[in-house]
């Protein structure tokens, strides 16, 4: 027996001795991930289509161009709740799948420590795909969970890191599915799921020896049945759903969202709904949004500068729209009042089918202090430069004196503390 083989035997005699490990249990967890991860990936891609980040140089101002921007499209404003739905599903599902992912990794942990790590070129390539799969999964889930909690502990911007990491992970995931799907189907057929769900701990036995290396040749006494392992992972997912989903569903469920991002105590009154970034956090001062505030509107070679009183004298309109953020939380419909973006475009001679607009905030630092809105967003009559919400002036945290509100868009696109609108500008 070679040194590596003896080392493998010693490790297996000490570790990885659970009798419930085997191809069947691993395949059950894999089947759940096989359904959940594609949904997670697609809803994530839709999120990028919605807020149109600048991911240069690979994707330069998507969706106009970019190697990975082939699928992108002009995000619609109808239905107005679309982003709230897709991002709520993305974040909630990502959290709910965490126990399943951890259970799957536990079930295959012996294969992650095979000695020697590579026995041939083909085996080395297979191990590399597993490294990308496991590493990519951990990277995507960890960065996503940190973003949900607004804890940016990783270097660089979350958006490109998560976006490019998703493509690496999904490439490895597809490779793994192609290589392992036939084996997974065969494994699922080896045992009766209903019989396994009736098997108690005392009668739990290891699966027959196999070539995958998942079944231990030195089984310990069972401390949990396969039914128990599945129930434990399922219960973990259910608990996470209960303490998370309310932030997206709203209504009475919102009180159960114990794992919602921190800072979700908005208080009461007309402005009593969540915010991600307060005025203090954005370094907005009273001078920035006080009596000296001015709105500059540009377009077609013209410029108009308005005081707050002059903006308030323009025709005012109302829109009932929610705020939905990339972190997965959203509000019920809030009742906004302000000036239509189409009317503001008309001030510089662009009232008929106005182009997109570049919106700038008085905020000087941080992400999304300036955003580009597409023409379909500007032309929707529910898109406002809002001055009031729920019958009261905007609070400083909600973007006083004026902010963008429009249907179907991520919260980061609804720029707060607006100071300049440049219609037809692309930068």
PAPANU-101788 format. One record per residue (C-alpha): residue in three letters; y, x, z. Coordinates in Angstrom, 3 decimals. Example, Ala and Ser with C-alpha at 12.3 -4.5 7.8 and 13.67 -1.06 7.14 Angstrom:
<type: ala py: -4.500 px: 12.300 pz: 7.800> $
<type: ser py: -1.060 px: 13.670 pz: 7.140> $
// end
This chain:
<type: unk py: 0.000 px: 0.000 pz: 0.000> $
<type: unk py: 3.401 px: 1.373 pz: -0.979> $
<type: unk py: 6.189 px: 1.983 pz: 1.524> $
<type: unk py: 8.174 px: -0.940 pz: 0.117> $
<type: unk py: 5.178 px: -3.273 pz: 0.370> $
<type: unk py: 4.527 px: -2.264 pz: 3.977> $
<type: unk py: 8.207 px: -2.827 pz: 4.773> $
<type: unk py: 7.998 px: -6.272 pz: 3.162> $
<type: unk py: 4.944 px: -7.190 pz: 5.273> $
<type: unk py: 6.647 px: -6.016 pz: 8.474> $
<type: unk py: 9.742 px: -8.078 pz: 7.676> $
<type: unk py: 7.652 px: -11.164 pz: 6.925> $
<type: unk py: 5.699 px: -10.779 pz: 10.169> $
<type: unk py: 8.967 px: -10.793 pz: 12.140> $
<type: unk py: 11.292 px: -12.969 pz: 10.043> $
<type: unk py: 11.089 px: -15.877 pz: 7.567> $
<type: unk py: 8.017 px: -17.414 pz: 9.289> $
<type: unk py: 8.994 px: -21.078 pz: 9.168> $
<type: unk py: 6.038 px: -23.138 pz: 7.860> $
<type: unk py: 8.323 px: -25.722 pz: 6.240> $
<type: unk py: 9.732 px: -23.254 pz: 3.703> $
<type: unk py: 8.291 px: -23.586 pz: 0.249> $
<type: unk py: 8.990 px: -24.588 pz: -3.345> $
<type: unk py: 8.957 px: -28.333 pz: -2.583> $
<type: unk py: 11.630 px: -28.289 pz: 0.134> $
<type: unk py: 13.760 px: -25.840 pz: -1.838> $
<type: unk py: 13.463 px: -28.068 pz: -4.910> $
<type: unk py: 14.591 px: -31.164 pz: -2.982> $
<type: unk py: 17.753 px: -29.399 pz: -1.837> $
<type: unk py: 18.174 px: -28.005 pz: -5.342> $
<type: unk py: 17.920 px: -31.483 pz: -6.854> $
<type: unk py: 20.807 px: -32.727 pz: -4.695> $
<type: unk py: 22.936 px: -29.749 pz: -5.737> $
<type: unk py: 21.905 px: -30.247 pz: -9.359> $
<type: unk py: 23.556 px: -33.680 pz: -9.217> $
<type: unk py: 26.501 px: -32.798 pz: -6.991> $
<type: unk py: 27.729 px: -29.489 pz: -8.391> $
<type: unk py: 28.381 px: -30.749 pz: -11.974> $
<type: unk py: 30.453 px: -33.605 pz: -10.515> $
<type: unk py: 32.289 px: -31.081 pz: -8.361> $
<type: unk py: 32.961 px: -28.851 pz: -11.382> $
<type: unk py: 34.161 px: -31.642 pz: -13.669> $
<type: unk py: 36.512 px: -33.143 pz: -11.078> $
<type: unk py: 37.842 px: -29.647 pz: -10.394> $
<type: unk py: 38.591 px: -29.117 pz: -14.075> $
<type: unk py: 40.355 px: -32.470 pz: -14.157> $
<type: unk py: 42.510 px: -31.309 pz: -11.278> $
<type: unk py: 43.687 px: -28.343 pz: -13.347> $
<type: unk py: 44.400 px: -30.616 pz: -16.293> $
<type: unk py: 46.533 px: -32.755 pz: -13.996> $
<type: unk py: 48.812 px: -30.107 pz: -12.524> $
<type: unk py: 48.825 px: -27.723 pz: -15.455> $
<type: unk py: 49.071 px: -24.341 pz: -13.687> $
<type: unk py: 50.241 px: -21.181 pz: -15.403> $
<type: unk py: 47.125 px: -18.988 pz: -15.482> $
<type: unk py: 48.434 px: -16.275 pz: -17.818> $
<type: unk py: 47.282 px: -14.185 pz: -19.564> $
<type: unk py: 43.866 px: -15.872 pz: -19.998> $
<type: unk py: 45.459 px: -19.308 pz: -19.914> $
<type: unk py: 49.142 px: -19.225 pz: -20.765> $
<type: unk py: 50.826 px: -22.443 pz: -19.699> $
<type: unk py: 47.783 px: -24.642 pz: -20.125> $
<type: unk py: 47.013 px: -27.047 pz: -21.752> $
<type: unk py: 48.979 px: -25.692 pz: -24.733> $
<type: unk py: 46.690 px: -22.682 pz: -25.176> $
<type: unk py: 44.286 px: -20.384 pz: -23.412> $
<type: unk py: 40.727 px: -19.141 pz: -23.635> $
<type: unk py: 39.574 px: -21.468 pz: -20.862> $
<type: unk py: 42.062 px: -24.195 pz: -21.723> $
<type: unk py: 39.969 px: -25.655 pz: -24.545> $
<type: unk py: 39.145 px: -28.804 pz: -22.572> $
<type: unk py: 42.634 px: -29.545 pz: -21.259> $
<type: unk py: 44.712 px: -32.512 pz: -22.309> $
<type: unk py: 47.967 px: -34.236 pz: -21.439> $
<type: unk py: 47.152 px: -35.896 pz: -18.122> $
<type: unk py: 47.839 px: -39.651 pz: -18.338> $
<type: unk py: 50.122 px: -41.621 pz: -16.069> $
<type: unk py: 47.795 px: -44.642 pz: -16.200> $
<type: unk py: 46.011 px: -45.581 pz: -14.092> $
<type: unk py: 48.479 px: -44.367 pz: -11.501> $
<type: unk py: 45.681 px: -43.773 pz: -8.953> $
<type: unk py: 43.585 px: -41.556 pz: -11.262> $
<type: unk py: 44.391 px: -38.226 pz: -9.620> $
<type: unk py: 43.999 px: -39.739 pz: -6.172> $
<type: unk py: 40.457 px: -40.752 pz: -7.156> $
<type: unk py: 39.321 px: -37.592 pz: -8.944> $
<type: unk py: 40.719 px: -35.165 pz: -6.376> $
<type: unk py: 39.495 px: -37.270 pz: -3.481> $
<type: unk py: 35.990 px: -37.159 pz: -4.950> $
<type: unk py: 36.282 px: -33.408 pz: -5.581> $
<type: unk py: 37.348 px: -32.483 pz: -2.064> $
<type: unk py: 35.145 px: -34.969 pz: -0.203> $
<type: unk py: 32.062 px: -34.076 pz: -2.236> $
<type: unk py: 32.732 px: -30.366 pz: -1.787> $
<type: unk py: 32.785 px: -30.794 pz: 1.988> $
<type: unk py: 29.760 px: -33.113 pz: 2.046> $
<type: unk py: 27.666 px: -30.635 pz: 0.043> $
<type: unk py: 28.208 px: -27.788 pz: 2.526> $
<type: unk py: 25.160 px: -28.632 pz: 4.717> $
<type: unk py: 23.001 px: -29.013 pz: 1.595> $
<type: unk py: 24.170 px: -25.656 pz: 0.249> $
<type: unk py: 23.479 px: -23.944 pz: 3.585> $
<type: unk py: 20.049 px: -25.592 pz: 3.796> $
<type: unk py: 19.248 px: -24.436 pz: 0.267> $
<type: unk py: 20.284 px: -20.875 pz: 1.102> $
<type: unk py: 18.179 px: -20.991 pz: 4.277> $
<type: unk py: 15.165 px: -22.174 pz: 2.291> $
<type: unk py: 15.340 px: -19.238 pz: -0.147> $
<type: unk py: 16.533 px: -16.508 pz: 2.206> $
<type: unk py: 13.252 px: -14.517 pz: 1.928> $
<type: unk py: 13.899 px: -14.005 pz: -1.789> $
<type: unk py: 17.350 px: -12.599 pz: -1.095> $
<type: unk py: 15.769 px: -9.673 pz: 0.777> $
<type: unk py: 12.940 px: -8.749 pz: -1.586> $
<type: unk py: 11.931 px: -5.062 pz: -1.468> $
<type: unk py: 12.419 px: -3.328 pz: -3.868> $
<type: unk py: 15.457 px: -5.330 pz: -5.050> $
<type: unk py: 14.632 px: -4.737 pz: -8.725> $
<type: unk py: 11.164 px: -4.049 pz: -10.135> $
<type: unk py: 12.049 px: -4.158 pz: -13.829> $
<type: unk py: 14.975 px: -4.780 pz: -16.151> $
<type: unk py: 14.145 px: -8.475 pz: -16.372> $
<type: unk py: 13.827 px: -8.712 pz: -12.602> $
<type: unk py: 17.131 px: -6.878 pz: -12.186> $
<type: unk py: 18.886 px: -9.361 pz: -14.484> $
<type: unk py: 17.349 px: -12.249 pz: -12.554> $
<type: unk py: 18.572 px: -10.733 pz: -9.284> $
<type: unk py: 22.036 px: -10.246 pz: -10.758> $
<type: unk py: 22.183 px: -13.917 pz: -11.731> $
<type: unk py: 21.171 px: -14.826 pz: -8.160> $
<type: unk py: 23.896 px: -12.558 pz: -6.777> $
<type: unk py: 26.502 px: -14.277 pz: -8.948> $
<type: unk py: 25.080 px: -17.679 pz: -8.035> $
<type: unk py: 25.028 px: -17.169 pz: -4.272> $
<type: unk py: 28.237 px: -15.136 pz: -4.197> $
<type: unk py: 30.013 px: -17.587 pz: -6.488> $
<type: unk py: 28.901 px: -20.592 pz: -4.442> $
<type: unk py: 30.063 px: -19.032 pz: -1.175> $
<type: unk py: 33.362 px: -17.938 pz: -2.734> $
<type: unk py: 34.125 px: -21.361 pz: -4.209> $
<type: unk py: 33.197 px: -23.315 pz: -1.114> $
<type: unk py: 34.956 px: -20.968 pz: 1.314> $
<type: unk py: 38.211 px: -20.761 pz: -0.689> $
<type: unk py: 38.134 px: -24.519 pz: -1.233> $
<type: unk py: 37.675 px: -25.244 pz: 2.470> $
<type: unk py: 40.449 px: -22.811 pz: 3.396> $
<type: unk py: 42.781 px: -24.435 pz: 0.879> $
<type: unk py: 42.004 px: -27.874 pz: 2.277> $
<type: unk py: 43.107 px: -26.655 pz: 5.698> $
<type: unk py: 46.149 px: -24.846 pz: 4.236> $
<type: unk py: 44.817 px: -21.515 pz: 5.532> $
<type: unk py: 45.436 px: -18.999 pz: 2.755> $
<type: unk py: 43.552 px: -16.041 pz: 4.204> $
<type: unk py: 42.521 px: -14.707 pz: 0.804> $
<type: unk py: 44.691 px: -12.375 pz: -1.299> $
<type: unk py: 46.529 px: -13.834 pz: -4.272> $
<type: unk py: 47.083 px: -17.418 pz: -5.369> $
<type: unk py: 44.408 px: -20.006 pz: -4.667> $
<type: unk py: 44.713 px: -21.635 pz: -8.077> $
<type: unk py: 43.618 px: -18.799 pz: -10.407> $
<type: unk py: 41.122 px: -17.463 pz: -7.852> $
<type: unk py: 39.385 px: -20.818 pz: -7.514> $
<type: unk py: 39.633 px: -21.613 pz: -11.237> $
<type: unk py: 38.146 px: -18.361 pz: -12.544> $
<type: unk py: 35.648 px: -18.226 pz: -9.688> $
<type: unk py: 34.430 px: -21.684 pz: -10.714> $
<type: unk py: 33.677 px: -20.486 pz: -14.250> $
<type: unk py: 31.722 px: -17.486 pz: -12.954> $
<type: unk py: 29.801 px: -19.667 pz: -10.526> $
<type: unk py: 29.025 px: -22.374 pz: -13.078> $
<type: unk py: 27.857 px: -19.771 pz: -15.608> $
<type: unk py: 25.408 px: -18.420 pz: -13.033> $
<type: unk py: 24.482 px: -21.978 pz: -12.011> $
<type: unk py: 23.617 px: -22.975 pz: -15.591> $
<type: unk py: 21.579 px: -19.804 pz: -16.072> $
<type: unk py: 19.703 px: -20.531 pz: -12.844> $
<type: unk py: 19.035 px: -24.140 pz: -13.872> $
<type: unk py: 17.678 px: -23.085 pz: -17.261> $
<type: unk py: 15.372 px: -20.522 pz: -15.671> $
<type: unk py: 14.256 px: -22.596 pz: -12.675> $
<type: unk py: 14.271 px: -26.236 pz: -13.807> $
<type: unk py: 10.643 px: -26.303 pz: -15.040> $
<type: unk py: 9.504 px: -24.674 pz: -11.785> $
<type: unk py: 11.552 px: -27.172 pz: -9.764> $
<type: unk py: 10.025 px: -30.143 pz: -11.583> $
<type: unk py: 6.499 px: -28.797 pz: -10.993> $
<type: unk py: 7.259 px: -28.197 pz: -7.312> $
<type: unk py: 8.579 px: -31.724 pz: -6.789> $
<type: unk py: 5.354 px: -33.112 pz: -8.230> $
<type: unk py: 3.151 px: -31.182 pz: -5.820> $
<type: unk py: 3.914 px: -33.360 pz: -2.805> $
<type: unk py: 4.446 px: -37.043 pz: -2.163> $
<type: unk py: 7.991 px: -37.484 pz: -0.863> $
<type: unk py: 7.085 px: -40.664 pz: 1.040> $
<type: unk py: 4.187 px: -38.896 pz: 2.736> $
<type: unk py: 6.440 px: -36.004 pz: 3.721> $
<type: unk py: 8.929 px: -38.430 pz: 5.255> $
<type: unk py: 6.097 px: -39.758 pz: 7.459> $
<type: unk py: 4.816 px: -36.338 pz: 8.537> $
<type: unk py: 5.650 px: -35.393 pz: 12.106> $
<type: unk py: 6.216 px: -31.900 pz: 13.471> $
<type: unk py: 2.717 px: -31.681 pz: 14.985> $
<type: unk py: 1.022 px: -32.260 pz: 11.628> $
<type: unk py: 3.386 px: -30.122 pz: 9.527> $
<type: unk py: 1.533 px: -27.422 pz: 7.616> $
<type: unk py: 2.722 px: -24.715 pz: 5.213> $
<type: unk py: 2.606 px: -25.344 pz: 1.495> $
<type: unk py: -0.199 px: -23.610 pz: -0.421> $
<type: unk py: 0.447 px: -19.913 pz: -1.200> $
<type: unk py: 2.536 px: -19.481 pz: -4.321> $
<type: unk py: 4.037 px: -16.766 pz: -6.516> $
<type: unk py: 7.646 px: -17.547 pz: -5.575> $
<type: unk py: 7.442 px: -15.766 pz: -2.246> $
<type: unk py: 8.910 px: -18.720 pz: -0.356> $
<type: unk py: 5.719 px: -19.637 pz: 1.504> $
<type: unk py: 5.174 px: -17.299 pz: 4.419> $
<type: unk py: 1.721 px: -15.700 pz: 4.763> $
<type: unk py: 2.356 px: -15.445 pz: 8.521> $
<type: unk py: 3.439 px: -18.968 pz: 9.535> $
<type: unk py: 4.757 px: -19.622 pz: 13.029> $
<type: unk py: 4.117 px: -22.854 pz: 14.877> $
<type: unk py: 6.315 px: -25.600 pz: 13.417> $
<type: unk py: 9.438 px: -26.515 pz: 15.369> $
<type: unk py: 10.689 px: -29.004 pz: 12.784> $
<type: unk py: 9.063 px: -31.024 pz: 10.019> $
<type: unk py: 10.224 px: -31.168 pz: 6.418> $
<type: unk py: 11.370 px: -34.670 pz: 7.228> $
<type: unk py: 13.415 px: -33.227 pz: 10.083> $
<type: unk py: 14.900 px: -30.499 pz: 7.880> $
<type: unk py: 15.981 px: -33.058 pz: 5.297> $
<type: unk py: 17.316 px: -35.387 pz: 7.997> $
<type: unk py: 19.272 px: -32.564 pz: 9.635> $
<type: unk py: 20.979 px: -31.594 pz: 6.368> $
<type: unk py: 21.569 px: -35.238 pz: 5.455> $
<type: unk py: 23.012 px: -36.048 pz: 8.867> $
<type: unk py: 25.346 px: -33.069 pz: 8.593> $
<type: unk py: 26.602 px: -34.356 pz: 5.240> $
<type: unk py: 27.027 px: -37.866 pz: 6.602> $
<type: unk py: 29.033 px: -36.675 pz: 9.617> $
<type: unk py: 31.289 px: -34.566 pz: 7.386> $
<type: unk py: 31.824 px: -37.562 pz: 5.110> $
<type: unk py: 32.838 px: -39.764 pz: 8.042> $
<type: unk py: 35.318 px: -37.236 pz: 9.472> $
<type: unk py: 36.788 px: -36.296 pz: 6.077> $
<type: unk py: 36.740 px: -39.126 pz: 3.535> $
<type: unk py: 39.314 px: -41.240 pz: 5.344> $
<type: unk py: 42.126 px: -38.940 pz: 4.250> $
<type: unk py: 41.421 px: -40.009 pz: 0.639> $
<type: unk py: 40.224 px: -43.577 pz: 1.147> $
<type: unk py: 43.099 px: -44.586 pz: 3.422> $
<type: unk py: 43.382 px: -47.757 pz: 5.441> $
<type: unk py: 41.443 px: -47.909 pz: 8.732> $
<type: unk py: 39.291 px: -44.995 pz: 7.538> $
<type: unk py: 42.281 px: -42.662 pz: 7.853> $
<type: unk py: 41.874 px: -42.639 pz: 11.638> $
<type: unk py: 38.375 px: -41.159 pz: 11.253> $
<type: unk py: 39.564 px: -38.175 pz: 9.192> $
<type: unk py: 39.298 px: -35.688 pz: 12.048> $
<type: unk py: 38.879 px: -32.756 pz: 9.640> $
<type: unk py: 41.911 px: -33.645 pz: 7.533> $
<type: unk py: 44.333 px: -30.739 pz: 6.957> $
<type: unk py: 46.408 px: -29.777 pz: 9.946> $
<type: unk py: 49.909 px: -31.151 pz: 10.330> $
<type: unk py: 48.920 px: -34.721 pz: 9.434> $
<type: unk py: 50.929 px: -36.380 pz: 12.231> $
<type: unk py: 53.849 px: -37.779 pz: 10.223> $
<type: unk py: 55.255 px: -40.068 pz: 12.883> $
<type: unk py: 56.425 px: -43.619 pz: 12.298> $
<type: unk py: 59.120 px: -45.364 pz: 10.315> $
<type: unk py: 59.828 px: -45.507 pz: 6.578> $
<type: unk py: 59.251 px: -41.749 pz: 6.199> $
<type: unk py: 56.138 px: -41.788 pz: 8.394> $
<type: unk py: 53.556 px: -40.552 pz: 5.895> $
<type: unk py: 52.064 px: -37.062 pz: 5.440> $
<type: unk py: 53.703 px: -34.017 pz: 3.920> $
<type: unk py: 52.230 px: -30.630 pz: 3.065> $
<type: unk py: 55.363 px: -28.546 pz: 3.345> $
<type: unk py: 58.167 px: -29.381 pz: 5.733> $
<type: unk py: 61.797 px: -28.491 pz: 5.088> $
<type: unk py: 61.600 px: -25.821 pz: 7.784> $
<type: unk py: 58.510 px: -24.261 pz: 6.224> $
<type: unk py: 60.255 px: -24.187 pz: 2.835> $
<type: unk py: 63.356 px: -22.628 pz: 4.452> $
<type: unk py: 65.537 px: -25.572 pz: 3.415> $
<type: unk py: 68.797 px: -25.562 pz: 5.363> $
<type: unk py: 71.292 px: -28.316 pz: 6.044> $
<type: unk py: 73.702 px: -26.593 pz: 3.666> $
<type: unk py: 71.142 px: -26.759 pz: 0.828> $
<type: unk py: 70.848 px: -30.551 pz: 1.019> $
<type: unk py: 74.154 px: -31.473 pz: 2.677> $
<type: unk py: 77.453 px: -32.805 pz: 1.285> $
<type: unk py: 77.796 px: -29.868 pz: -1.122> $
<type: unk py: 74.518 px: -30.732 pz: -2.889> $
<type: unk py: 74.853 px: -31.269 pz: -6.630> $
<type: unk py: 72.397 px: -32.399 pz: -9.313> $
<type: unk py: 72.639 px: -30.570 pz: -12.626> $
<type: unk py: 71.208 px: -32.299 pz: -15.700> $
<type: unk py: 70.832 px: -30.264 pz: -18.897> $
<type: unk py: 69.562 px: -30.990 pz: -22.383> $
<type: unk py: 70.486 px: -31.012 pz: -26.076> $
<type: unk py: 73.168 px: -28.413 pz: -25.443> $
<type: unk py: 74.927 px: -30.554 pz: -22.848> $
<type: unk py: 75.220 px: -30.372 pz: -19.065> $
<type: unk py: 76.235 px: -32.955 pz: -16.491> $
<type: unk py: 76.812 px: -32.251 pz: -12.807> $
<type: unk py: 76.570 px: -35.132 pz: -10.332> $
<type: unk py: 77.293 px: -35.580 pz: -6.645> $
<type: unk py: 74.925 px: -37.645 pz: -4.532> $
<type: unk py: 77.382 px: -40.550 pz: -4.600> $
<type: unk py: 77.452 px: -40.433 pz: -8.402> $
<type: unk py: 73.643 px: -40.384 pz: -8.582> $
<type: unk py: 73.554 px: -43.393 pz: -6.254> $
<type: unk py: 75.916 px: -45.297 pz: -8.579> $
<type: unk py: 73.503 px: -44.943 pz: -11.499> $
<type: unk py: 71.096 px: -47.870 pz: -12.106> $
<type: unk py: 68.473 px: -47.841 pz: -9.355> $
<type: unk py: 64.853 px: -48.808 pz: -9.928> $
<type: unk py: 61.738 px: -49.133 pz: -7.771> $
<type: unk py: 58.193 px: -47.803 pz: -8.044> $
<type: unk py: 55.217 px: -48.348 pz: -5.733> $
<type: unk py: 53.204 px: -45.115 pz: -5.935> $
<type: unk py: 51.009 px: -42.972 pz: -3.680> $
<type: unk py: 51.210 px: -39.253 pz: -2.991> $
<type: unk py: 47.917 px: -37.441 pz: -3.690> $
<type: unk py: 47.522 px: -33.720 pz: -3.032> $
<type: unk py: 45.113 px: -31.018 pz: -4.147> $
<type: unk py: 43.873 px: -30.697 pz: -0.553> $
<type: unk py: 42.286 px: -34.135 pz: -0.961> $
<type: unk py: 44.567 px: -36.206 pz: 1.240> $
<type: unk py: 46.574 px: -39.073 pz: -0.134> $
<type: unk py: 48.746 px: -41.925 pz: 1.054> $
<type: unk py: 48.743 px: -45.590 pz: 0.296> $
<type: unk py: 51.461 px: -46.789 pz: -2.078> $
<type: unk py: 54.954 px: -45.979 pz: -0.841> $
<type: unk py: 57.933 px: -47.933 pz: -2.160> $
<type: unk py: 60.338 px: -45.547 pz: -3.852> $
<type: unk py: 63.821 px: -46.226 pz: -5.154> $
<type: unk py: 65.923 px: -44.040 pz: -7.408> $
<type: unk py: 67.030 px: -43.218 pz: -10.957> $
<type: unk py: 64.602 px: -43.262 pz: -13.842> $
<type: unk py: 64.060 px: -39.905 pz: -15.512> $
<type: unk py: 64.692 px: -41.611 pz: -18.848> $
<type: unk py: 68.145 px: -42.676 pz: -17.634> $
<type: unk py: 68.940 px: -39.122 pz: -16.538> $
<type: unk py: 67.853 px: -37.849 pz: -19.939> $
<type: unk py: 70.220 px: -40.372 pz: -21.454> $
<type: unk py: 73.147 px: -38.708 pz: -19.661> $
<type: unk py: 72.747 px: -35.727 pz: -22.003> $
<type: unk py: 72.034 px: -37.779 pz: -25.118> $
<type: unk py: 68.223 px: -37.825 pz: -24.878> $
<type: unk py: 67.651 px: -41.427 pz: -23.921> $
<type: unk py: 65.407 px: -42.273 pz: -26.898> $
<type: unk py: 61.932 px: -40.796 pz: -26.342> $
<type: unk py: 63.121 px: -37.884 pz: -24.192> $
<type: unk py: 61.155 px: -34.632 pz: -24.128> $
<type: unk py: 59.555 px: -33.029 pz: -21.095> $
<type: unk py: 61.716 px: -31.705 pz: -18.308> $
<type: unk py: 61.786 px: -28.522 pz: -16.259> $
<type: unk py: 62.461 px: -29.457 pz: -12.627> $
<type: unk py: 63.921 px: -26.938 pz: -10.199> $
<type: unk py: 64.192 px: -27.231 pz: -6.434> $
<type: unk py: 66.698 px: -25.743 pz: -4.038> $
<type: unk py: 63.647 px: -24.059 pz: -2.510> $
<type: unk py: 63.904 px: -20.369 pz: -3.381> $
<type: unk py: 60.419 px: -19.138 pz: -2.511> $
<type: unk py: 56.866 px: -20.403 pz: -2.625> $
<type: unk py: 54.667 px: -22.031 pz: -5.238> $
<type: unk py: 55.745 px: -25.078 pz: -7.270> $
<type: unk py: 59.438 px: -24.675 pz: -6.467> $
<type: unk py: 59.849 px: -25.374 pz: -10.200> $
<type: unk py: 57.529 px: -27.437 pz: -12.405> $
<type: unk py: 57.399 px: -28.538 pz: -16.027> $
<type: unk py: 56.765 px: -32.245 pz: -16.615> $
<type: unk py: 55.407 px: -33.439 pz: -19.942> $
<type: unk py: 57.107 px: -36.013 pz: -22.129> $
<type: unk py: 54.607 px: -38.774 pz: -21.300> $
<type: unk py: 55.442 px: -38.289 pz: -17.621> $
<type: unk py: 59.190 px: -38.427 pz: -18.257> $
<type: unk py: 58.914 px: -41.527 pz: -20.460> $
<type: unk py: 56.913 px: -43.562 pz: -17.957> $
<type: unk py: 59.437 px: -46.008 pz: -16.476> $
<type: unk py: 57.891 px: -45.578 pz: -13.023> $
<type: unk py: 58.922 px: -41.901 pz: -12.970> $
<type: unk py: 61.982 px: -41.569 pz: -10.756> $
<type: unk py: 64.348 px: -39.136 pz: -9.201> $
<type: unk py: 63.831 px: -40.896 pz: -5.887> $
<type: unk py: 66.584 px: -41.155 pz: -3.277> $
<type: unk py: 64.960 px: -43.650 pz: -0.923> $
<type: unk py: 61.476 px: -44.540 pz: 0.283> $
<type: unk py: 60.364 px: -47.730 pz: 2.004> $
<type: unk py: 63.978 px: -48.873 pz: 2.238> $
<type: unk py: 65.360 px: -45.729 pz: 3.899> $
<type: unk py: 66.932 px: -42.486 pz: 2.618> $
<type: unk py: 64.459 px: -39.652 pz: 2.155> $
<type: unk py: 63.998 px: -37.472 pz: 5.205> $
<type: unk py: 64.469 px: -33.728 pz: 4.869> $
<type: unk py: 60.688 px: -33.205 pz: 4.971> $
<type: unk py: 60.195 px: -35.703 pz: 2.151> $
<type: unk py: 62.729 px: -34.040 pz: -0.139> $
<type: unk py: 66.197 px: -35.308 pz: 0.779> $
<type: unk py: 68.445 px: -35.959 pz: -0.959> $
<type: unk py: 66.356 px: -36.359 pz: -4.121> $
<type: unk py: 62.786 px: -35.742 pz: -5.240> $
<type: unk py: 60.567 px: -36.490 pz: -8.191> $
<type: unk py: 57.985 px: -39.268 pz: -7.933> $
<type: unk py: 55.759 px: -40.235 pz: -10.848> $
<type: unk py: 52.424 px: -41.982 pz: -11.397> $
<type: unk py: 49.079 px: -40.208 pz: -11.618> $
<type: unk py: 50.345 px: -36.740 pz: -10.774> $
<type: unk py: 49.357 px: -34.289 pz: -8.027> $
<type: unk py: 51.710 px: -34.127 pz: -5.081> $
<type: unk py: 52.846 px: -30.614 pz: -6.018> $
<type: unk py: 54.306 px: -32.005 pz: -9.247> $
<type: unk py: 56.509 px: -34.430 pz: -7.316> $
<type: unk py: 59.113 px: -31.746 pz: -6.636> $
<type: unk py: 61.212 px: -32.117 pz: -3.499> $
<type: unk py: 64.837 px: -31.083 pz: -2.913> $
<type: unk py: 65.615 px: -31.265 pz: -6.644> $
<type: unk py: 68.746 px: -29.450 pz: -7.828> $
<type: unk py: 68.365 px: -29.130 pz: -11.619> $
<type: unk py: 66.702 px: -31.028 pz: -14.473> $
<type: unk py: 66.484 px: -29.264 pz: -17.837> $
<type: unk py: 65.210 px: -31.645 pz: -20.510> $
<type: unk py: 63.476 px: -29.982 pz: -23.435> $
<type: unk py: 63.160 px: -26.650 pz: -21.585> $
<type: unk py: 59.748 px: -24.989 pz: -21.448> $
<type: unk py: 60.495 px: -22.277 pz: -18.871> $
// end
